């Protein structure tokens, strides 16, 4: 076996492991966003109070919850998973800014979900490029 063929054989399992790892992250992130989005659109009293404190209006709660649910669904569709990661990265960047600048509180979950969403967007960038016809 030549060095080149050994390298090719080693690259494939690594690529498969990355794909499996990304799917695990996508499933976890999707479940978190489905729960969070549903709590917003279903009128959870805690979410009503939180968005009242933000001061923009309750329409923003519906918008944010809807974007979270849509993003979670996109993460579960292979061709659209990168787009879902991008969408949720934007949502969580806004959530982090809101925590830091308006409502205070512990931004740890926003940071974790921001990083996870960005990781998915980066890991699935080829799928997004294919979708947009950039490859």
N, C-alpha and C positions, 0 to 999 in steps of 0.2 A: 504494500500500500504506500503510495507516495505521500509526501507531506501535504500536497494540495488536496488530495482526496480525503485525508484524515481531517483536515481543517473543515472541509465541506460537511463531513459527517458529524463533526462536533458542533457546527453552527446550527444545524437543524434542531436538535433537542433543546438547545438554548432558546431558539426562537419559539419553539412550542411551549417551553416553560414560561416564557414571557407572556405569551398569549393566554395561557391558563391563569397566570397570576393577574393579568389585566381583567380577565373575566371575573375572577373572584372579587377584585376591587369594584368592578362595575356592579356586580350583584349587591354587594354591601352598600355601596353609595346609592344605588337605585332604591333599595329598601328604605334607607334613611330619608331620602328626598320624597318618596311616596308617603311616608308617615308624616313628615313635616308639612308637605304640601296639603295633605288631606286635613290636617289639624287647622290649617289656615282657611281653606275654602269651606270647611264644615262649620265654622263659627265657634271654635274652641274659645271659651271665655279668656283664657290666658293669652291667646293670640289677639283677640279683640283688644285687650288691655295693652299689649305690647305695641300694636300698630296705632292705638290711640296715643301712646307716648311718643311715637315717631312724629305724629302731627300732620301727616300728609292727607290722611283720610282712609276709611276702610276699603275703598276701591283698591288701594295699594296692597292690602292683605290678599284680596282676590287675585290680583295680578301676580304677586309673588308666589302664592300657592299654586296658581295655574302653571307658571313657568317651571316650578319645581316638579310638578307632576309630569308635564310634557318632557322636561329634561330627563327624568327618571325613565320614562317610556322609551325615549331615544337611546338611552344606554343599553336597552335590552334588544335593540335591532342592530345586528352586526354592521350593516352598511352605514348606519346613522349614529353609531356610538361615539365617534369623534365629535360630531356636531353636538350631541348631548353633553359631552364633556366641556365643550366650549361654552355652551349656553349656561351650564351650571357653574362654570368658573366665573362668568360674569355676574350671575346672581349672588354668588358667595363673596365676590369682591365688594359688591354693594352692601351685603349683610355685614361684612367686616368693617367697612367704613361707617355704617350705621351704628354698630356697637362702639366703635372707638370715638366717634364724633357726636353722637346724639344721645343714645340710651344708656351707654355704659354697660356694666356687667362683664361677665367672663366671656371673652371672644374665642376661647379654645375650640369649641365645636365648629365655629365658622372657619377658623384657620385650618382645622383638620379636613373639613369638607372642601375648602378652597384648594388645598394641596392635592387631595385625592382627585378632584375634578380636573385639575390642571394636568395631573399625571395621566389620566385617561385621555384627555385631549391630545397630549403629546404622544402617548403610546399608540393612538389610533389616527394620527395625522395622515398616514397614507390612505386610509379609508376616506377621510374628508377630502383629500386632494383628488382621489378618484371620483368622488361624488361631484366635485366641482369641475371635473375635466382638466385638472392641472397636471396630471401625470402623463 
